[in-house]
Amino acid sequence: MQQQAFAEGTLPLYLRVRDQLAGQIDKGVLTPNTRLPSERILAEQFGTTRVTTRLALAQLEAEGKIYRSNRRGWFVSPPRLIYKPTHDYSFSDNVAAQGRVPETETLDVTATEANAWLATKTGLAVGDPVIWLRRRRQIDGRPVLVENIYLNATRLPGIETYDFNRSLWKLLREQYGVELKGKRIEMYPTALVDPQASAIGVTAGTAGLYVTRCSQDGQGGFIEFDEEFWLHDALSIQVEVS
């Protein structure tokens, strides 16, 4: 990166720094997952203060062009994963189909009971047995989401003994003959807090996307409820309307 001193202009200085960095990202000068220089070095290169540089970086983060990793600095965001809620595919299949490398890590598996909140979401009765599964998902080695999955233990006996680092949808189909048919999906912006933020490796308060999915079998019976905490710059939601 070459030094760039800014002359007077109508745009605030931090936005002109933002435009310079965004231009280098868009042109491929700064490639995905490239670590940016420190705020001090960037300030020297652009002839600005560290406060101005920090504002520019915060703007780029809000736009999803860069991301901050705990204690490691700023990095260029990779392309967003395209997610089409109306299509049926697993996380692993969707990631692989877009030329990326998926990875799943199981963090916890616990036999528990449905509480009032889960009963409202799923139609289960309070106290019904469920299996709580917590997983971290990565794309190209970068953690992008952590999820809590609640499985109907009565409908899926013994499922807690299986390997959950593989596709859950394939496990349900191959071991239990379950095809997920009816799905109710909800999503909205959120701020990632612990333990989700720490599990993904970002600071508490980082912008995120909260996605829930309640799935049923072909007879309308509850199978799983999934709540996902995504990094806001990792996902592009597309809906096709005919």
KAFENCOR-V90736 format. One record per residue. N is the residue number from 1. PHI is phi in degrees with one decimal (* if undefined). Layout:
# KAFENCOR-V90736
n phi
N PHI
N PHI
This chain:
# KAFENCOR-V90736
n phi
1 *
2 -91.7
3 -65.5
4 -135.8
5 -93.9
6 -100.7
7 -85.5
8 -63.6
9 -158.8
10 -79.7
11 -74.8
12 -57.3
13 -58.4
14 -66.0
15 -73.4
16 -70.4
17 -65.2
18 -57.1
19 -63.4
20 -64.4
21 -68.0
22 -62.1
23 -62.2
24 -67.8
25 -69.7
26 -64.5
27 -85.1
28 84.9
29 -64.3
30 -105.4
31 -90.7
32 -53.1
33 69.7
34 -70.7
35 -80.6
36 -78.5
37 -60.5
38 -64.1
39 -58.9
40 -63.4
41 -68.3
42 -62.1
43 -61.1
44 -67.0
45 -65.7
46 -96.8
47 65.4
48 -126.2
49 -90.4
50 -66.6
51 -64.3
52 -63.2
53 -61.5
54 -63.2
55 -64.6
56 -64.3
57 -66.2
58 -63.1
59 -66.3
60 -64.1
61 -65.3
62 -62.5
63 -84.1
64 81.9
65 -85.4
66 -136.5
67 -137.5
68 -110.1
69 -106.7
70 -49.5
71 63.6
72 -120.0
73 106.9
74 -102.2
75 -136.0
76 -74.1
77 -69.9
78 -74.3
79 -58.2
80 -72.1
81 -75.8
82 -80.0
83 -122.9
84 -114.1
85 -58.5
86 -82.2
87 -100.2
88 -101.5
89 -159.7
90 -80.1
91 -55.9
92 -62.6
93 -66.0
94 -65.1
95 -64.0
96 -63.3
97 -64.5
98 -98.9
99 75.9
100 -111.2
101 -112.0
102 -86.6
103 -149.1
104 -124.4
105 -126.4
106 -79.5
107 -98.4
108 -164.4
109 -137.4
110 -138.7
111 -83.4
112 -147.0
113 -128.8
114 -69.3
115 -93.3
116 -62.8
117 -61.9
118 -68.4
119 -61.3
120 -64.7
121 -75.3
122 -116.0
123 88.3
124 -69.7
125 -89.7
126 -57.2
127 97.5
128 -62.4
129 -72.9
130 -136.9
131 -106.3
132 -96.5
133 -119.3
134 -120.7
135 -135.0
136 -112.3
137 -115.3
138 -126.1
139 -126.2
140 54.9
141 85.0
142 -103.4
143 -62.8
144 -121.8
145 -159.8
146 -126.2
147 -133.8
148 -110.2
149 -118.3
150 -115.4
151 -107.2
152 -72.7
153 -66.8
154 -69.2
155 -77.2
156 -126.9
157 -62.3
158 78.4
159 -67.2
160 -66.8
161 -89.0
162 -88.4
163 -81.9
164 -93.5
165 -78.2
166 -95.7
167 -68.5
168 -67.6
169 -61.3
170 -67.9
171 -61.1
172 -61.4
173 -71.5
174 -78.1
175 -96.5
176 -123.1
177 65.4
178 -99.8
179 -107.8
180 -72.3
181 -110.0
182 -76.3
183 -134.6
184 -118.6
185 -116.6
186 -133.7
187 -150.9
188 -161.5
189 -65.2
190 -152.4
191 -107.4
192 -76.2
193 -123.4
194 -70.2
195 -87.2
196 -65.4
197 -60.8
198 -66.8
199 -66.6
200 -90.3
201 89.6
202 -123.7
203 -76.7
204 -59.4
205 100.0
206 -62.1
207 -62.8
208 -145.4
209 -129.0
210 -101.9
211 -127.1
212 -120.3
213 -143.6
214 -108.0
215 -118.0
216 -124.6
217 -86.6
218 -64.9
219 -97.0
220 86.4
221 -83.4
222 -65.9
223 -116.4
224 -148.7
225 -122.5
226 -121.0
227 -118.1
228 -117.7
229 -115.4
230 -96.9
231 -67.1
232 -67.0
233 -93.8
234 -97.1
235 -130.9
236 -121.8
237 -93.0
238 -126.9
239 -125.3
240 -96.2
241 -119.2
242 -106.3
